[in-house]
Every structure is written in C-alpha cells, then in structure tokens.
Amino acid sequence: MTLLLSNIFGGSMQIDVNIVASLTDEGIGGNPAGVVIDANGLDADQKLHIARQVGLSETAFVSKSDIAPVKLEFFTPTRQIAHCGHATIAAFSLLRQLGRIADGWSSKETIDGCRRILIQDDVVLMEQRSPIYQPVTAGSALATRIAASIGANPANIFDVAVPTVVSTGNRFLTIALRDERAVADVQPQHEAIEAISEELDLIGYYLFSTTTRVPGRHAGARMFAPRFGIPEESATGTAAGPLACFLYEKMAIQDREIAVEQGRLMQPASPSLIKVTLDTDEGGIVRVMAGGTAVDKESRRVEI
C-alpha cells in the first residue's frame, strides 16, 4: 500500500511508489508505470520530481475527486500530460487490488474532464473519444520529413495506407508499414520526430503492420514519443485506441474487438497486449474502450 511519509523534524518527505506492469501479455511483459496512492498533499512540481526519480515513461498520481471516484494526474519525466492509457490501467488495477474500487463501471477525473472506466475481473478498460482523422498529403514536404524521421522512403509510408494523425483524446501519427520486418527496421531520428510532434501537437508516432506473432490479433506496433521524454514505449493504450479506429474505418478491418501487440520489437523485448472495443452506429464509431491487464511488481521509495 502506498504511503506518504514525512520527516517529523520538517525535513524531506518520502513517497512510496508502486511499480505496476500494465497491459501485460498473458501475465508477462507489459509497460511499467509508477502509481502513487493518496497524492492529495503533493503539488505539480513535487509530482514531476517524483516522476523523474521513478524514471518510467509515466507515473500516475491518485487523489480525491468531487466528481468521480478518483482523480488521476499523469507525469512523464519531463512534463504533465492529460491522459495515459497504461498508467490508468495500472492505477485502477492497483485500486481494485487494494479494495478501493469494485468491478463494474467507474470513472476518473482528469485535467480535461471525466472518462469512464470499466473493470471486469482483471481487465481494466478506459473510455476514449470518437476518432478525429487528419491525413498526411502524399508528396508534401511534411510527408518527406516524416519518412526521413524514421529512415524510410517517402513512398513506403503510403504503401499500405495514408499516414494519418488520429485522435481519440490524444493525437498520434499512425503509420502503416508492409510487415513486421519493415516496422522492426525503422531508424527513428528522435530530434526530427520530436520537432514534427511539436509542430502537429502529437504525443508521438505509432508505427504498425498487420503482421502479428499471435494468430488472431490485428496489429503489431511500436510507439516513439521523444517530445515527452519517451524514446520508445512498450505499451500505449491511448495510441492503441486511435489505431483500432484507423483499422476499422480506414483499412476495412471490420472486427469491433481489436487486439494490438506492442513491445515485442524493443531491445530488450517487453511483450504487451492492448485490447480495444469499438461501439458503432450508422454514423461510425461512437465510443472507444481500450485497456488490458496489469500486475503489481514492486514498491520504490522516492525522497522529495
């Protein structure tokens, strides 16, 4: 259980941070997130300091809310972000384990409003918004720069589908490549990716192919977000939601339950599985739920 511990003589304060492997694949791998319970007394600078000390891609801070069961705030080692899929799954899985949240529908307050959460046994799903698409124009200077930023020929990033900025709350540049080898062989130029991400207001790039290691899954992906201090991430729930929408509406994959593999091509590998369900009507996708399972691994103590 996470505790806030202060020195009785007014000195430094120690924070216990749970490290939770989120979006695991059959109980292994996943993306570790820090989770701080009972973070009401911490200010933004302290939270950022803790996130830097923990050194993971995101740390979630759980505090009281007047409009939802909990308030969640997310910090990377460099800044606060509005939402984080894998850290949300980590936080709610831990809260369920501690007996603070029950199975069924719940919600989280964030800095830009409330999002619904569905807990079904060990699976936690987070609601995302209906997708918004912004395609990249073939032959444009932007397309050339995007291709260069991953060490690819400009024509190759249009081989399968049009590269598209997709947002279901967070913006990701979704790029389809021909197979797993093409995804594995990309050479990310992090300074260029960061500059383009800043220009387009992206969290990062989500590169994928429809080649998967496990039959029946829909895509294998990699995510780069140097703008937020993340060279590569092993599981990204807020990117898998946009990808599922893209597969369904732009690539004619008509399944409304989408499984995305991630982290298998990292060194070292950390296999992850993100599950996405799409609710649709005649006008298209009306609700996106993304998530998976998580495992509480360890506790670290950070001094502030």
RAJO-V530849 format. One line per field, one symbol per residue. psi: psi as a letter, one per 20 degrees, with the letter a starting at -180 (. if undefined). burial: 1 if it has 24 or more other C-alpha atoms within 12 Angstrom, else 0. A space follows every 50 residues. Layout:
psi = ???
burial = ???
//
This chain:
psi = ppqppqpijjbrppppppopoqlqokircaopqqpoqlkhjprghhgggg hghgjrhqpppprqqiirhrppqpprihrqqgqpghhgggghgghghiji prqaparqpaikaqqqpppndjppppprrqqppnqpppirhggghgghij kqphhhijggrppppppkhqpqopoprhrhghghiqnpnhggggghhggj lqgaqoqrrjpqhpqirhqprqppmhhkkngqqipnhihhghgggggghi jkojpjopppqqihjroqqnpqpppppppqahibphqppqbbrqppgrpq ppp.
burial = 11010000000001111111111110011111111111100100011111 11111111111110000011111111111111111111111111110000 10000111110001111110011111111111101100000111111111 11011111011111111111111111111101110101111111111001 01111111111110001111111111111111111111111111111111 00000111111111110001111111111000001011111111111011 1101
//
